[in-house]
């Protein structure tokens, strides 16, 4: 069975947690094809979509239009997020739904988050209703997915991100019961020594 290299340079695709992968598919004539697509998770979504579209066009020219959907599916990478929360916390469940909708692979432990927060080193002053870990970083509270993607793309030397408290309008705290209310809040970049700086202000 013939193999067609879509990208002869064999450029690798790196996912948000640093794994190097490639995509494979089968064209309409039964020929096995191979494409390697580079996706920069730090790019804005419009730029990432344009890059995927251009890669898909080039692949389709060699392998047939039927391969295109497989190529796009192969670029849908996700980072694993492990969450500790209360089994009865509705806003925690809504934050998990937000992260999954943004492409993250989320698993949850309904054991509460106090012990996890202490074990992972997040200071209590930055605490919230759930604690998570992704690619070696700690996430505390209702951190937006876009900030998690930026964290993983830039890899700063830090403990992780926190949205202290439970600000209305943050992901998971933005349901219809809040009537469209959106309070300003800061996403904090927390260092291992307990200090922090503003990663992004949401206004």
C-alpha positions as CSV (number, residue, x, y, z in Angstrom):
1,X,0.0,0.0,0.0
2,X,1.6,3.3,-1.1
3,X,2.3,6.0,1.5
4,X,2.2,9.7,0.5
5,X,4.1,12.2,2.6
6,X,1.9,15.4,2.6
7,X,4.7,17.4,4.3
8,X,8.1,16.1,3.1
9,X,9.8,18.0,5.9
10,X,8.0,15.8,8.4
11,X,7.2,18.8,10.6
12,X,5.8,17.6,13.9
13,X,2.7,18.8,15.6
14,X,3.0,19.6,19.3
15,X,0.0,19.5,21.6
16,X,-0.6,21.8,24.6
17,X,1.2,19.5,27.0
18,X,4.3,19.0,24.8
19,X,3.5,15.6,23.2
20,X,4.8,15.3,19.6
21,X,2.3,13.6,17.2
22,X,1.3,13.2,13.6
23,X,-1.9,12.5,11.7
24,X,-2.9,9.5,9.6
25,X,-5.8,8.9,7.3
26,X,-7.1,6.8,4.3
27,X,-8.1,8.5,1.0
28,X,-11.1,7.6,-1.1
29,X,-9.2,5.0,-3.1
30,X,-7.9,3.1,-0.2
31,X,-4.4,4.6,-0.3
32,X,-2.9,5.2,3.1
33,X,-1.8,8.8,3.5
34,X,0.2,10.6,6.1
35,X,0.1,14.3,7.0
36,X,1.9,16.1,9.7
37,X,0.3,19.4,10.7
38,X,1.8,22.1,12.9
39,X,-0.7,23.8,15.2
40,X,0.3,26.6,17.5
41,X,-2.1,26.7,20.5
42,X,-0.9,30.1,21.3
43,X,-2.4,31.6,18.1
44,X,-5.8,33.3,18.2
45,X,-8.6,30.9,17.1
46,X,-9.0,32.7,13.8
47,X,-5.4,32.2,12.9
48,X,-5.4,28.6,14.0
49,X,-8.5,27.9,11.9
50,X,-6.8,29.5,8.9
51,X,-3.7,27.4,9.4
52,X,-5.8,24.2,9.6
53,X,-7.7,25.2,6.5
54,X,-4.6,25.8,4.5
55,X,-3.1,22.5,5.7
56,X,-6.3,20.7,4.7
57,X,-6.4,22.2,1.2
58,X,-2.8,21.0,0.6
59,X,-3.6,17.6,1.9
60,X,-6.7,17.3,-0.1
61,X,-4.8,18.0,-3.3
62,X,-2.7,14.9,-2.8
63,X,-5.0,12.6,-0.9
64,X,-8.6,13.5,-2.0
65,X,-11.2,15.6,-0.4
66,X,-12.4,12.7,1.9
67,X,-9.1,13.0,3.8
68,X,-9.8,16.6,4.9
69,X,-12.2,15.8,7.7
70,X,-9.7,13.3,9.1
71,X,-6.9,15.9,9.0
72,X,-8.9,18.4,10.9
73,X,-9.9,15.9,13.5
74,X,-6.3,14.9,14.0
75,X,-5.5,18.5,14.9
76,X,-8.1,18.7,17.6
77,X,-5.6,18.2,20.5
78,X,-6.5,18.5,24.1
79,X,-4.7,18.9,27.4
80,X,-5.7,16.7,30.4
81,X,-7.1,18.7,33.3
82,X,-7.6,16.9,36.7
83,X,-10.1,18.7,39.0
84,X,-10.9,18.4,42.7
85,X,-14.3,19.7,43.7
86,X,-17.3,19.2,45.9
87,X,-19.9,16.7,44.5
88,X,-22.7,19.2,45.1
89,X,-21.0,22.3,43.5
90,X,-23.0,23.4,40.4
91,X,-20.7,26.1,39.3
92,X,-17.7,23.7,39.4
93,X,-19.6,21.4,37.1
94,X,-20.3,24.4,34.8
95,X,-16.6,25.3,34.7
96,X,-15.8,21.7,33.8
97,X,-18.4,21.9,31.0
98,X,-16.7,25.2,29.8
99,X,-13.3,23.6,29.7
100,X,-14.6,20.5,27.8
101,X,-16.3,22.7,25.3
102,X,-13.0,24.4,24.7
103,X,-11.3,21.1,23.9
104,X,-9.8,20.1,27.2
105,X,-9.9,16.5,28.5
106,X,-11.3,16.9,32.1
107,X,-11.5,14.3,34.9
108,X,-13.0,15.2,38.2
109,X,-12.7,14.0,41.8
110,X,-15.7,14.7,44.0
111,X,-13.7,14.8,47.2
112,X,-13.6,18.5,47.9
113,X,-10.6,20.7,47.0
114,X,-9.1,21.9,50.3
115,X,-6.6,19.0,50.6
116,X,-5.7,19.2,46.9
117,X,-5.1,22.9,47.2
118,X,-2.7,22.4,50.1
119,X,-1.0,19.5,48.5
120,X,-0.4,21.4,45.2
121,X,0.8,24.5,47.0
122,X,-1.8,27.0,46.1
123,X,-2.0,29.7,48.9
124,X,-5.4,29.9,50.6
125,X,-5.7,33.6,49.8
126,X,-6.1,32.6,46.1
127,X,-8.6,29.9,46.9
128,X,-11.9,29.1,45.3
129,X,-14.4,26.3,45.0
130,X,-12.3,23.9,42.9
131,X,-8.7,23.2,42.3
132,X,-7.2,21.7,39.1
133,X,-3.9,20.6,37.6
134,X,-2.8,20.7,34.0
135,X,0.6,20.0,32.5
136,X,2.3,20.6,35.9
137,X,0.5,23.9,36.6
138,X,-2.2,24.5,39.2
139,X,-5.5,26.1,38.3
140,X,-7.6,27.5,41.1
141,X,-11.2,28.6,40.6
142,X,-13.0,29.8,37.5
143,X,-10.0,30.4,35.2
144,X,-11.1,30.9,31.6
145,X,-9.9,28.4,29.0
146,X,-8.2,31.1,26.9
147,X,-5.9,31.9,29.9
148,X,-5.1,28.2,30.3
149,X,-4.2,28.0,26.7
150,X,-1.9,31.0,27.0
151,X,-0.3,29.6,30.1
152,X,0.5,26.3,28.3
153,X,1.7,28.2,25.2
154,X,4.1,30.6,27.1
155,X,5.1,28.2,29.9
156,X,6.0,30.8,32.5
157,X,8.0,29.9,35.6
158,X,5.1,29.8,38.0
159,X,2.8,27.6,40.2
160,X,-0.2,28.3,38.1
161,X,-3.3,30.5,37.6
162,X,-6.0,31.6,40.0
163,X,-9.3,33.4,39.9
164,X,-9.8,34.0,43.6
165,X,-13.3,33.7,45.0
166,X,-16.3,33.1,42.6
167,X,-16.7,36.3,40.5
168,X,-20.0,36.4,38.7
169,X,-19.5,36.4,34.9
170,X,-16.5,34.1,35.0
171,X,-16.8,30.7,33.3
172,X,-19.1,28.5,35.3
173,X,-20.5,31.6,37.1
174,X,-22.2,32.9,34.0
175,X,-25.5,31.0,33.9
176,X,-28.9,32.5,33.2
177,X,-29.6,32.7,37.0
178,X,-27.2,35.7,37.1
179,X,-29.2,37.7,34.6
180,X,-26.3,38.6,32.4
181,X,-24.4,40.2,35.3
182,X,-20.6,40.4,34.8
183,X,-18.3,41.5,37.6
184,X,-14.7,42.6,36.9
185,X,-12.0,40.2,38.1
186,X,-8.4,39.4,37.6
187,X,-6.7,36.2,36.5
188,X,-3.7,35.9,38.7
189,X,-0.3,34.3,37.8
190,X,0.8,32.7,41.1
191,X,4.4,32.0,41.8
192,X,5.8,29.2,43.9
193,X,6.9,31.7,46.6
194,X,3.3,32.7,47.1
195,X,3.6,36.1,45.3
196,X,1.4,36.9,42.3
197,X,0.9,39.3,39.4
198,X,-2.1,40.0,37.2
199,X,-2.1,37.6,34.2
200,X,-5.2,39.2,32.6
201,X,-7.8,41.6,33.8
202,X,-11.4,40.9,32.8
203,X,-13.5,44.1,32.7
